[in-house]
Amino acid sequence: MKALLLEAPLNFKTIDIAEPAAPGPGEAVVRVHRVGICGTDLSGYLGKMPFFSYPRIPGHELGVEVLAVGEGVTNVKPGDRCAVEPYINCQKCFSCTRGHTNCCEHHQTLGVHCDGGLRPQFTVPARKLHISTKLEYEQLALVETLAIGCHAVNRCNPKPGEWVLIIGAGPIGLSALEFVKLTGANIIVMDLSEQRLDFVRTSMGVTNTIQVKGDGSELTQLTELTEGKLAQVVIDATGNNRSMSGALQYVGFAGRLVFVGITTQEISFVHPLMHRREMTLLASRNALSADFSRIVSLIENGQIDTNPWITHRPAFADVAGIFPSLTKPETGCIKAIVDVGE
C-alpha cells in the first residue's frame, strides 16, 4: 500500500507499507475513504506544532469503512461507515479514570503522536469508531473538526443572550461557531482576513464581524456592539500568542476566556485586568467520545449543515503538492478533504 509520510517539516514522501494484520481483541481494521486537512496538519508541515513528531503519516480527521473486527468487538461490524475519534487514551491514568479521556496522561493522537490516516488501511481500537448509517464519508471526516469546537463551547457554557466573541475564523473557530449557535447566544467573529469574515457573514449567517487592524479599533467596535458589556465569553481559536495575550481585554466582568489553539510561545497579560473583572481562564484540548456521537446526530438531523465547509477536494496523489498553498489564507480554503480512493 502507498502512504504519505511527513519525514520532517516541509518534506513529504510517498512510501510503501504493508497491509495491516488481522485485528486483535478490541480492534478493527478500517479502510480510509476521506481525510480532512486541519490546522494541526498544516502546523506539523511547517514545523510549528509542539506535539507533532517526525517522521509521521498525518491524518486524524477520518471517514472510514470497517473491514474486519477482532474478538470482543460489538459496537461495529464490517461494512459500517464511521467517524474516527483519533485520541488514543490509556484508560488507566488519573485523567482517564475521571472521565477526562481527551487529556490522558499518555495521550496519542493519530497522525500527530502516532501514524494516522493518509494511507489506505490501518488498525484502530474499535471503541474509537462512531457509526452513521446516513452520512457520507466526507461528512464523517468533518466530525473531528467539529468536535474540537463542541468541546470548547462545552467548556465555557454560553447562555442564551450572552455575547460570545470568537477570535479566529479558521476551521476551529468556525467549529466553535456552530455550537455557539445552538446555545442561543449572540455571536461576534473577529479575524484578520476580510475574506474569511465575508464567508462568516454569507455562508455561516453571522452578521456581527470585526476585522483586526491592530489600531485599537477592535475593542471600540466590540464595545459598541455589546453596548459596553464586552463579551461574556471569548473563544480564542488562533493559536497565536499575541492574539491570546490580548484576548483578555475583550472579556467582560465575570466573563470566561477559552484558549482552543496551541502556541509554543509565551502568553502574557497584566494580572489586574483579569483580577478586577474576575475572569475565568480555560484551556480546551481535543474532545470527548460523547461529543462525536452528538455531532453525528446533529449532522444527520440537519442541525449542522456541512455544505459550506468543504472548499477543496484533492486526490491522494496531489496532497504533497498542494500543502504549501493550504498554509496561505488567500487560498480561501476552509476545509480540504482528501479522497484516499477505493
LOMI-178461 format. One record per residue (C-alpha): residue number from 1; residue in three letters; z, y, x. Coordinates in Angstrom, 1 decimal, padded with zeros to 4 digits. Layout:
! residues N
sevex:NUM; pator:ALA; c3:Z; c2:Y; c1:X
...
END
This chain:
! residues 342
sevex:1; pator:MET; c3:000.0; c2:000.0; c1:000.0
sevex:2; pator:LYS; c3:-000.6; c2:003.6; c1:001.1
sevex:3; pator:ALA; c3:002.3; c2:006.0; c1:001.2
sevex:4; pator:LEU; c3:002.6; c2:009.6; c1:002.1
sevex:5; pator:LEU; c3:005.1; c2:010.3; c1:004.9
sevex:6; pator:LEU; c3:006.5; c2:013.6; c1:005.9
sevex:7; pator:GLU; c3:007.1; c2:012.9; c1:009.6
sevex:8; pator:ALA; c3:008.5; c2:016.3; c1:010.4
sevex:9; pator:PRO; c3:008.2; c2:019.8; c1:008.9
sevex:10; pator:LEU; c3:004.6; c2:020.7; c1:008.2
sevex:11; pator:ASN; c3:003.4; c2:017.3; c1:009.2
sevex:12; pator:PHE; c3:002.2; c2:014.7; c1:006.6
sevex:13; pator:LYS; c3:000.8; c2:011.3; c1:007.5
sevex:14; pator:THR; c3:-000.6; c2:008.6; c1:005.3
sevex:15; pator:ILE; c3:000.9; c2:005.2; c1:006.2
sevex:16; pator:ASP; c3:000.6; c2:001.6; c1:005.2
sevex:17; pator:ILE; c3:003.7; c2:-000.1; c1:003.7
sevex:18; pator:ALA; c3:004.5; c2:-003.5; c1:002.4
sevex:19; pator:GLU; c3:004.8; c2:-004.2; c1:-001.3
sevex:20; pator:PRO; c3:008.5; c2:-004.4; c1:-002.5
sevex:21; pator:ALA; c3:010.2; c2:-007.7; c1:-002.6
sevex:22; pator:ALA; c3:011.4; c2:-009.3; c1:-005.8
sevex:23; pator:PRO; c3:014.2; c2:-007.2; c1:-007.3
sevex:24; pator:GLY; c3:017.8; c2:-008.3; c1:-006.7
sevex:25; pator:PRO; c3:020.6; c2:-008.2; c1:-009.1
sevex:26; pator:GLY; c3:020.8; c2:-004.9; c1:-011.0
sevex:27; pator:GLU; c3:017.5; c2:-003.8; c1:-009.5
sevex:28; pator:ALA; c3:014.0; c2:-003.0; c1:-010.9
sevex:29; pator:VAL; c3:010.6; c2:-002.7; c1:-009.2
sevex:30; pator:VAL; c3:008.6; c2:000.2; c1:-010.6
sevex:31; pator:ARG; c3:005.0; c2:001.4; c1:-010.4
sevex:32; pator:VAL; c3:004.8; c2:005.1; c1:-009.8
sevex:33; pator:HIS; c3:002.3; c2:006.9; c1:-012.0
sevex:34; pator:ARG; c3:003.3; c2:010.6; c1:-011.7
sevex:35; pator:VAL; c3:005.3; c2:012.6; c1:-009.1
sevex:36; pator:GLY; c3:006.4; c2:016.2; c1:-009.6
sevex:37; pator:ILE; c3:006.5; c2:018.5; c1:-006.6
sevex:38; pator:CYS; c3:009.5; c2:020.8; c1:-006.6
sevex:39; pator:GLY; c3:011.2; c2:023.4; c1:-004.5
sevex:40; pator:THR; c3:013.2; c2:020.7; c1:-002.6
sevex:41; pator:ASP; c3:009.9; c2:019.1; c1:-001.6
sevex:42; pator:LEU; c3:008.5; c2:022.4; c1:-000.5
sevex:43; pator:SER; c3:011.6; c2:023.4; c1:001.4
sevex:44; pator:GLY; c3:011.6; c2:020.0; c1:003.1
sevex:45; pator:TYR; c3:008.0; c2:020.5; c1:004.0
sevex:46; pator:LEU; c3:008.9; c2:023.9; c1:005.5
sevex:47; pator:GLY; c3:012.0; c2:022.6; c1:007.2
sevex:48; pator:LYS; c3:014.4; c2:024.7; c1:005.2
sevex:49; pator:MET; c3:016.2; c2:022.1; c1:003.1
sevex:50; pator:PRO; c3:019.6; c2:021.4; c1:004.6
sevex:51; pator:PHE; c3:019.9; c2:017.9; c1:003.1
sevex:52; pator:PHE; c3:016.4; c2:016.7; c1:004.0
sevex:53; pator:SER; c3:016.0; c2:014.1; c1:006.7
sevex:54; pator:TYR; c3:012.8; c2:013.0; c1:008.6
sevex:55; pator:PRO; c3:010.6; c2:011.0; c1:008.6
sevex:56; pator:ARG; c3:010.7; c2:010.7; c1:004.8
sevex:57; pator:ILE; c3:008.5; c2:009.6; c1:001.9
sevex:58; pator:PRO; c3:009.1; c2:012.5; c1:-000.5
sevex:59; pator:GLY; c3:009.1; c2:012.5; c1:-004.3
sevex:60; pator:HIS; c3:012.1; c2:012.4; c1:-006.7
sevex:61; pator:GLU; c3:010.6; c2:013.7; c1:-010.0
sevex:62; pator:LEU; c3:009.1; c2:010.5; c1:-011.2
sevex:63; pator:GLY; c3:007.3; c2:009.0; c1:-014.2
sevex:64; pator:VAL; c3:007.2; c2:005.2; c1:-013.7
sevex:65; pator:GLU; c3:006.4; c2:001.8; c1:-015.3
sevex:66; pator:VAL; c3:008.8; c2:-001.1; c1:-014.9
sevex:67; pator:LEU; c3:007.1; c2:-004.1; c1:-013.2
sevex:68; pator:ALA; c3:010.0; c2:-006.5; c1:-012.7
sevex:69; pator:VAL; c3:013.7; c2:-006.6; c1:-013.1
sevex:70; pator:GLY; c3:016.4; c2:-008.6; c1:-011.4
sevex:71; pator:GLU; c3:019.3; c2:-010.6; c1:-012.6
sevex:72; pator:GLY; c3:021.7; c2:-008.9; c1:-015.0
sevex:73; pator:VAL; c3:019.3; c2:-006.1; c1:-015.9
sevex:74; pator:THR; c3:019.4; c2:-005.5; c1:-019.7
sevex:75; pator:ASN; c3:018.6; c2:-001.7; c1:-020.1
sevex:76; pator:VAL; c3:014.9; c2:-002.0; c1:-019.1
sevex:77; pator:LYS; c3:012.2; c2:-004.7; c1:-019.1
sevex:78; pator:PRO; c3:008.7; c2:-005.0; c1:-017.6
sevex:79; pator:GLY; c3:006.2; c2:-002.6; c1:-019.3
sevex:80; pator:ASP; c3:008.8; c2:000.1; c1:-020.1
sevex:81; pator:ARG; c3:007.9; c2:003.7; c1:-019.3
sevex:82; pator:CYS; c3:010.8; c2:005.6; c1:-017.7
sevex:83; pator:ALA; c3:012.0; c2:008.7; c1:-016.0
sevex:84; pator:VAL; c3:014.0; c2:008.1; c1:-012.8
sevex:85; pator:GLU; c3:017.4; c2:009.6; c1:-012.2
sevex:86; pator:PRO; c3:016.9; c2:009.9; c1:-008.4
sevex:87; pator:TYR; c3:020.6; c2:010.4; c1:-007.4
sevex:88; pator:ILE; c3:021.8; c2:007.1; c1:-005.9
sevex:89; pator:ASN; c3:025.6; c2:007.1; c1:-006.1
sevex:90; pator:CYS; c3:028.1; c2:004.5; c1:-004.7
sevex:91; pator:GLN; c3:030.1; c2:004.1; c1:-008.0
sevex:92; pator:LYS; c3:033.3; c2:003.7; c1:-005.9
sevex:93; pator:CYS; c3:034.3; c2:007.0; c1:-004.3
sevex:94; pator:PHE; c3:036.7; c2:009.5; c1:-005.8
sevex:95; pator:SER; c3:033.9; c2:011.7; c1:-007.3
sevex:96; pator:CYS; c3:032.1; c2:008.7; c1:-008.9
sevex:97; pator:THR; c3:035.3; c2:007.3; c1:-010.4
sevex:98; pator:ARG; c3:036.0; c2:010.6; c1:-012.0
sevex:99; pator:GLY; c3:032.5; c2:010.7; c1:-013.6
sevex:100; pator:HIS; c3:031.0; c2:013.2; c1:-011.1
sevex:101; pator:THR; c3:028.2; c2:010.9; c1:-010.0
sevex:102; pator:ASN; c3:026.0; c2:013.9; c1:-009.3
sevex:103; pator:CYS; c3:028.1; c2:014.8; c1:-006.2
sevex:104; pator:CYS; c3:029.0; c2:011.3; c1:-005.0
sevex:105; pator:GLU; c3:030.6; c2:011.4; c1:-001.6
sevex:106; pator:HIS; c3:027.9; c2:009.0; c1:-000.3
sevex:107; pator:HIS; c3:025.1; c2:010.6; c1:-002.3
sevex:108; pator:GLN; c3:021.5; c2:009.7; c1:-001.6
sevex:109; pator:THR; c3:018.6; c2:011.4; c1:-003.4
sevex:110; pator:LEU; c3:015.3; c2:009.6; c1:-003.5
sevex:111; pator:GLY; c3:012.7; c2:011.5; c1:-001.4
sevex:112; pator:VAL; c3:015.4; c2:013.6; c1:000.4
sevex:113; pator:HIS; c3:018.0; c2:011.3; c1:002.0
sevex:114; pator:CYS; c3:016.1; c2:008.1; c1:001.4
sevex:115; pator:ASP; c3:012.4; c2:007.3; c1:000.7
sevex:116; pator:GLY; c3:011.0; c2:008.5; c1:-002.6
sevex:117; pator:GLY; c3:008.1; c2:008.1; c1:-004.9
sevex:118; pator:LEU; c3:004.9; c2:009.2; c1:-003.1
sevex:119; pator:ARG; c3:004.0; c2:005.5; c1:-002.9
sevex:120; pator:PRO; c3:002.6; c2:003.1; c1:-005.5
sevex:121; pator:GLN; c3:005.7; c2:000.9; c1:-005.9
sevex:122; pator:PHE; c3:009.3; c2:000.7; c1:-004.9
sevex:123; pator:THR; c3:012.7; c2:-000.7; c1:-005.9
sevex:124; pator:VAL; c3:015.4; c2:001.3; c1:-007.6
sevex:125; pator:PRO; c3:018.8; c2:000.5; c1:-009.3
sevex:126; pator:ALA; c3:017.8; c2:-000.3; c1:-012.9
sevex:127; pator:ARG; c3:020.8; c2:001.9; c1:-014.1
sevex:128; pator:LYS; c3:018.8; c2:004.9; c1:-012.9
sevex:129; pator:LEU; c3:015.9; c2:004.4; c1:-015.3
sevex:130; pator:HIS; c3:015.7; c2:006.2; c1:-018.6
sevex:131; pator:ILE; c3:013.2; c2:004.8; c1:-021.2
sevex:132; pator:SER; c3:010.9; c2:006.6; c1:-023.5
sevex:133; pator:THR; c3:008.5; c2:005.0; c1:-026.0
sevex:134; pator:LYS; c3:006.8; c2:008.3; c1:-026.7
sevex:135; pator:LEU; c3:006.4; c2:010.4; c1:-023.6
sevex:136; pator:GLU; c3:003.5; c2:010.4; c1:-021.2
sevex:137; pator:TYR; c3:004.2; c2:009.7; c1:-017.5
sevex:138; pator:GLU; c3:003.7; c2:013.4; c1:-016.6
sevex:139; pator:GLN; c3:006.3; c2:014.4; c1:-019.1
sevex:140; pator:LEU; c3:008.7; c2:011.8; c1:-017.7
sevex:141; pator:ALA; c3:008.1; c2:013.3; c1:-014.3
sevex:142; pator:LEU; c3:009.4; c2:016.6; c1:-015.6
sevex:143; pator:VAL; c3:012.7; c2:015.2; c1:-016.8
sevex:144; pator:GLU; c3:014.5; c2:015.6; c1:-013.4
sevex:145; pator:THR; c3:013.5; c2:019.2; c1:-013.0
sevex:146; pator:LEU; c3:014.8; c2:019.9; c1:-016.5
sevex:147; pator:ALA; c3:018.0; c2:018.0; c1:-015.7
sevex:148; pator:ILE; c3:018.8; c2:020.5; c1:-012.9
sevex:149; pator:GLY; c3:018.7; c2:023.3; c1:-015.3
sevex:150; pator:CYS; c3:020.5; c2:021.4; c1:-018.0
sevex:151; pator:HIS; c3:023.5; c2:020.6; c1:-015.7
sevex:152; pator:ALA; c3:023.6; c2:024.3; c1:-014.5
sevex:153; pator:VAL; c3:023.8; c2:025.5; c1:-018.1
sevex:154; pator:ASN; c3:026.5; c2:023.0; c1:-019.0
sevex:155; pator:ARG; c3:028.5; c2:024.3; c1:-016.0
sevex:156; pator:CYS; c3:028.6; c2:027.9; c1:-017.3
sevex:157; pator:ASN; c3:028.5; c2:027.0; c1:-021.0
sevex:158; pator:PRO; c3:026.8; c2:030.1; c1:-022.5
sevex:159; pator:LYS; c3:027.9; c2:031.1; c1:-026.0
sevex:160; pator:PRO; c3:025.7; c2:032.4; c1:-028.9
sevex:161; pator:GLY; c3:025.2; c2:036.1; c1:-028.5
sevex:162; pator:GLU; c3:026.2; c2:036.3; c1:-024.8
sevex:163; pator:TRP; c3:023.9; c2:037.9; c1:-022.3
sevex:164; pator:VAL; c3:022.6; c2:035.4; c1:-019.7
sevex:165; pator:LEU; c3:020.7; c2:036.6; c1:-016.7
sevex:166; pator:ILE; c3:018.6; c2:034.1; c1:-014.8
sevex:167; pator:ILE; c3:017.6; c2:035.2; c1:-011.3
sevex:168; pator:GLY; c3:014.5; c2:033.4; c1:-010.1
sevex:169; pator:ALA; c3:011.6; c2:032.4; c1:-012.4
sevex:170; pator:GLY; c3:010.5; c2:029.3; c1:-010.4
sevex:171; pator:PRO; c3:010.8; c2:025.8; c1:-011.9
sevex:172; pator:ILE; c3:014.6; c2:025.6; c1:-011.6
sevex:173; pator:GLY; c3:015.2; c2:029.0; c1:-013.2
sevex:174; pator:LEU; c3:012.7; c2:028.0; c1:-016.0
sevex:175; pator:SER; c3:014.5; c2:024.7; c1:-016.5
sevex:176; pator:ALA; c3:017.8; c2:026.6; c1:-017.0
sevex:177; pator:LEU; c3:016.0; c2:028.9; c1:-019.4
sevex:178; pator:GLU; c3:015.0; c2:026.0; c1:-021.6
sevex:179; pator:PHE; c3:018.7; c2:025.1; c1:-022.1
sevex:180; pator:VAL; c3:020.0; c2:028.6; c1:-022.4
sevex:181; pator:LYS; c3:017.5; c2:029.0; c1:-025.3
sevex:182; pator:LEU; c3:019.2; c2:026.1; c1:-027.1
sevex:183; pator:THR; c3:022.6; c2:027.8; c1:-026.9
sevex:184; pator:GLY; c3:021.6; c2:030.9; c1:-028.9
sevex:185; pator:ALA; c3:022.5; c2:033.3; c1:-026.0
sevex:186; pator:ASN; c3:020.4; c2:036.4; c1:-025.2
sevex:187; pator:ILE; c3:018.2; c2:035.8; c1:-022.1
sevex:188; pator:ILE; c3:017.1; c2:038.1; c1:-019.3
sevex:189; pator:VAL; c3:015.0; c2:036.8; c1:-016.4
sevex:190; pator:MET; c3:014.7; c2:038.6; c1:-013.1
sevex:191; pator:ASP; c3:012.2; c2:037.8; c1:-010.3
sevex:192; pator:LEU; c3:010.3; c2:039.5; c1:-007.5
sevex:193; pator:SER; c3:006.9; c2:038.3; c1:-008.9
sevex:194; pator:GLU; c3:005.4; c2:040.1; c1:-011.9
sevex:195; pator:GLN; c3:003.0; c2:037.2; c1:-012.2
sevex:196; pator:ARG; c3:006.0; c2:034.8; c1:-012.8
sevex:197; pator:LEU; c3:007.6; c2:037.3; c1:-015.2
sevex:198; pator:ASP; c3:004.4; c2:037.5; c1:-017.2
sevex:199; pator:PHE; c3:004.5; c2:033.7; c1:-017.5
sevex:200; pator:VAL; c3:008.1; c2:034.0; c1:-018.8
sevex:201; pator:ARG; c3:007.0; c2:036.5; c1:-021.4
sevex:202; pator:THR; c3:003.8; c2:034.9; c1:-022.6
sevex:203; pator:SER; c3:004.5; c2:031.2; c1:-022.2
sevex:204; pator:MET; c3:008.3; c2:030.9; c1:-022.5
sevex:205; pator:GLY; c3:008.8; c2:033.5; c1:-025.2
sevex:206; pator:VAL; c3:011.4; c2:035.6; c1:-023.3
sevex:207; pator:THR; c3:010.7; c2:039.3; c1:-023.7
sevex:208; pator:ASN; c3:013.5; c2:040.8; c1:-021.5
sevex:209; pator:THR; c3:012.5; c2:040.7; c1:-017.9
sevex:210; pator:ILE; c3:013.4; c2:042.7; c1:-014.8
sevex:211; pator:GLN; c3:011.2; c2:042.9; c1:-011.7
sevex:212; pator:VAL; c3:013.2; c2:043.1; c1:-008.4
sevex:213; pator:LYS; c3:012.1; c2:046.1; c1:-006.4
sevex:214; pator:GLY; c3:015.1; c2:046.4; c1:-004.1
sevex:215; pator:ASP; c3:015.8; c2:050.0; c1:-005.1
sevex:216; pator:GLY; c3:018.8; c2:049.5; c1:-007.3
sevex:217; pator:SER; c3:016.8; c2:049.8; c1:-010.5
sevex:218; pator:GLU; c3:017.6; c2:046.2; c1:-011.4
sevex:219; pator:LEU; c3:021.2; c2:047.0; c1:-012.1
sevex:220; pator:THR; c3:020.2; c2:050.1; c1:-014.1
sevex:221; pator:GLN; c3:017.8; c2:048.0; c1:-016.3
sevex:222; pator:LEU; c3:020.4; c2:045.3; c1:-016.8
sevex:223; pator:THR; c3:023.0; c2:047.9; c1:-017.8
sevex:224; pator:GLU; c3:020.6; c2:049.4; c1:-020.3
sevex:225; pator:LEU; c3:019.5; c2:046.0; c1:-021.8
sevex:226; pator:THR; c3:023.1; c2:044.9; c1:-022.3
sevex:227; pator:GLU; c3:024.4; c2:048.2; c1:-023.5
sevex:228; pator:GLY; c3:026.7; c2:048.5; c1:-020.5
sevex:229; pator:LYS; c3:028.2; c2:045.0; c1:-020.7
sevex:230; pator:LEU; c3:026.2; c2:043.4; c1:-017.9
sevex:231; pator:ALA; c3:025.8; c2:039.6; c1:-018.1
sevex:232; pator:GLN; c3:028.5; c2:037.3; c1:-019.3
sevex:233; pator:VAL; c3:026.6; c2:034.6; c1:-017.4
sevex:234; pator:VAL; c3:024.4; c2:034.9; c1:-014.3
sevex:235; pator:ILE; c3:022.5; c2:031.8; c1:-013.0
sevex:236; pator:ASP; c3:021.0; c2:032.3; c1:-009.6
sevex:237; pator:ALA; c3:018.2; c2:029.8; c1:-009.0
sevex:238; pator:THR; c3:016.6; c2:031.5; c1:-006.0
sevex:239; pator:GLY; c3:018.2; c2:029.6; c1:-003.0
sevex:240; pator:ASN; c3:018.0; c2:033.0; c1:-001.2
sevex:241; pator:ASN; c3:021.3; c2:034.1; c1:000.4
sevex:242; pator:ARG; c3:020.6; c2:037.8; c1:-000.1
sevex:243; pator:SER; c3:020.0; c2:037.3; c1:-003.8
sevex:244; pator:MET; c3:023.0; c2:035.0; c1:-004.1
sevex:245; pator:SER; c3:025.2; c2:037.5; c1:-002.3
sevex:246; pator:GLY; c3:024.0; c2:040.3; c1:-004.5
sevex:247; pator:ALA; c3:024.3; c2:038.4; c1:-007.8
sevex:248; pator:LEU; c3:027.9; c2:039.3; c1:-008.3
sevex:249; pator:GLN; c3:027.0; c2:042.9; c1:-009.2
sevex:250; pator:TYR; c3:025.3; c2:041.7; c1:-012.3
sevex:251; pator:VAL; c3:028.3; c2:039.7; c1:-013.7
sevex:252; pator:GLY; c3:030.3; c2:041.5; c1:-016.4
sevex:253; pator:PHE; c3:034.1; c2:041.4; c1:-016.8
sevex:254; pator:ALA; c3:035.4; c2:037.8; c1:-017.2
sevex:255; pator:GLY; c3:031.9; c2:036.5; c1:-016.6
sevex:256; pator:ARG; c3:030.6; c2:033.4; c1:-014.9
sevex:257; pator:LEU; c3:028.2; c2:033.1; c1:-011.9
sevex:258; pator:VAL; c3:026.4; c2:029.8; c1:-011.2
sevex:259; pator:PHE; c3:024.6; c2:029.0; c1:-007.9
sevex:260; pator:VAL; c3:021.9; c2:026.4; c1:-008.5
sevex:261; pator:GLY; c3:019.8; c2:027.0; c1:-005.4
sevex:262; pator:ILE; c3:020.8; c2:026.0; c1:-001.9
sevex:263; pator:THR; c3:020.7; c2:028.1; c1:001.2
sevex:264; pator:THR; c3:021.5; c2:027.3; c1:004.8
sevex:265; pator:GLN; c3:022.7; c2:030.9; c1:005.4
sevex:266; pator:GLU; c3:025.9; c2:032.6; c1:004.7
sevex:267; pator:ILE; c3:026.7; c2:034.1; c1:001.3
sevex:268; pator:SER; c3:028.9; c2:037.2; c1:001.4
sevex:269; pator:PHE; c3:030.3; c2:039.7; c1:-001.0
sevex:270; pator:VAL; c3:033.1; c2:042.2; c1:-001.3
sevex:271; pator:HIS; c3:036.1; c2:040.5; c1:-002.9
sevex:272; pator:PRO; c3:037.5; c2:043.4; c1:-005.0
sevex:273; pator:LEU; c3:034.4; c2:043.3; c1:-007.2
sevex:274; pator:MET; c3:034.9; c2:039.6; c1:-008.0
sevex:275; pator:HIS; c3:038.7; c2:040.1; c1:-008.4
sevex:276; pator:ARG; c3:038.6; c2:043.2; c1:-010.6
sevex:277; pator:ARG; c3:036.2; c2:041.6; c1:-013.1
sevex:278; pator:GLU; c3:038.0; c2:038.2; c1:-012.8
sevex:279; pator:MET; c3:034.7; c2:036.3; c1:-012.3
sevex:280; pator:THR; c3:034.3; c2:032.6; c1:-012.2
sevex:281; pator:LEU; c3:032.1; c2:031.3; c1:-009.4
sevex:282; pator:LEU; c3:030.5; c2:027.9; c1:-009.9
sevex:283; pator:ALA; c3:028.2; c2:025.6; c1:-008.0
sevex:284; pator:SER; c3:025.8; c2:023.2; c1:-009.7
sevex:285; pator:ARG; c3:024.4; c2:020.2; c1:-008.0
sevex:286; pator:ASN; c3:022.0; c2:017.6; c1:-009.4
sevex:287; pator:ALA; c3:022.7; c2:016.3; c1:-012.9
sevex:288; pator:LEU; c3:024.4; c2:013.5; c1:-014.8
sevex:289; pator:SER; c3:023.0; c2:010.4; c1:-016.4
sevex:290; pator:ALA; c3:023.7; c2:011.8; c1:-019.9
sevex:291; pator:ASP; c3:021.5; c2:014.8; c1:-019.1
sevex:292; pator:PHE; c3:018.5; c2:012.6; c1:-018.6
sevex:293; pator:SER; c3:018.9; c2:010.8; c1:-021.9
sevex:294; pator:ARG; c3:019.4; c2:014.1; c1:-023.7
sevex:295; pator:ILE; c3:016.3; c2:015.6; c1:-022.2
sevex:296; pator:VAL; c3:014.1; c2:012.6; c1:-023.1
sevex:297; pator:SER; c3:015.2; c2:013.0; c1:-026.7
sevex:298; pator:LEU; c3:014.7; c2:016.8; c1:-026.7
sevex:299; pator:ILE; c3:011.1; c2:016.4; c1:-025.5
sevex:300; pator:GLU; c3:010.4; c2:013.6; c1:-027.9
sevex:301; pator:ASN; c3:011.6; c2:015.6; c1:-030.9
sevex:302; pator:GLY; c3:009.7; c2:018.8; c1:-029.9
sevex:303; pator:GLN; c3:012.7; c2:021.0; c1:-029.0
sevex:304; pator:ILE; c3:011.3; c2:021.3; c1:-025.4
sevex:305; pator:ASP; c3:007.6; c2:021.9; c1:-025.1
sevex:306; pator:THR; c3:006.3; c2:020.6; c1:-021.7
sevex:307; pator:ASN; c3:002.8; c2:022.0; c1:-022.2
sevex:308; pator:PRO; c3:003.4; c2:025.3; c1:-020.4
sevex:309; pator:TRP; c3:005.0; c2:023.7; c1:-017.4
sevex:310; pator:ILE; c3:002.2; c2:021.7; c1:-015.7
sevex:311; pator:THR; c3:-000.2; c2:024.1; c1:-014.0
sevex:312; pator:HIS; c3:-001.6; c2:021.8; c1:-011.2
sevex:313; pator:ARG; c3:-002.6; c2:018.1; c1:-011.3
sevex:314; pator:PRO; c3:-003.6; c2:017.0; c1:-007.8
sevex:315; pator:ALA; c3:-004.6; c2:013.5; c1:-006.9
sevex:316; pator:PHE; c3:-002.5; c2:011.5; c1:-004.5
sevex:317; pator:ALA; c3:-005.2; c2:011.7; c1:-001.8
sevex:318; pator:ASP; c3:-005.2; c2:015.5; c1:-001.9
sevex:319; pator:VAL; c3:-001.4; c2:016.1; c1:-001.7
sevex:320; pator:ALA; c3:-001.1; c2:016.8; c1:002.0
sevex:321; pator:GLY; c3:-004.0; c2:019.3; c1:001.9
sevex:322; pator:ILE; c3:-002.6; c2:021.3; c1:-001.0
sevex:323; pator:PHE; c3:001.0; c2:021.5; c1:000.1
sevex:324; pator:PRO; c3:000.6; c2:024.7; c1:002.1
sevex:325; pator:SER; c3:-000.8; c2:026.5; c1:-000.9
sevex:326; pator:LEU; c3:002.0; c2:025.4; c1:-003.2
sevex:327; pator:THR; c3:004.5; c2:027.2; c1:-001.0
sevex:328; pator:LYS; c3:002.9; c2:030.6; c1:-001.9
sevex:329; pator:PRO; c3:003.9; c2:032.3; c1:-005.1
sevex:330; pator:GLU; c3:000.4; c2:033.8; c1:-005.5
sevex:331; pator:THR; c3:-001.0; c2:030.3; c1:-006.1
sevex:332; pator:GLY; c3:000.5; c2:030.6; c1:-009.6
sevex:333; pator:CYS; c3:002.0; c2:027.1; c1:-009.5
sevex:334; pator:ILE; c3:004.8; c2:026.4; c1:-011.9
sevex:335; pator:LYS; c3:004.7; c2:022.6; c1:-011.6
sevex:336; pator:ALA; c3:002.3; c2:020.3; c1:-009.8
sevex:337; pator:ILE; c3:002.3; c2:016.7; c1:-011.0
sevex:338; pator:VAL; c3:000.7; c2:014.2; c1:-008.6
sevex:339; pator:ASP; c3:-001.4; c2:011.4; c1:-010.1
sevex:340; pator:VAL; c3:-000.5; c2:008.4; c1:-007.9
sevex:341; pator:GLY; c3:-003.1; c2:006.3; c1:-009.6
sevex:342; pator:GLU; c3:-003.1; c2:003.0; c1:-011.4
END
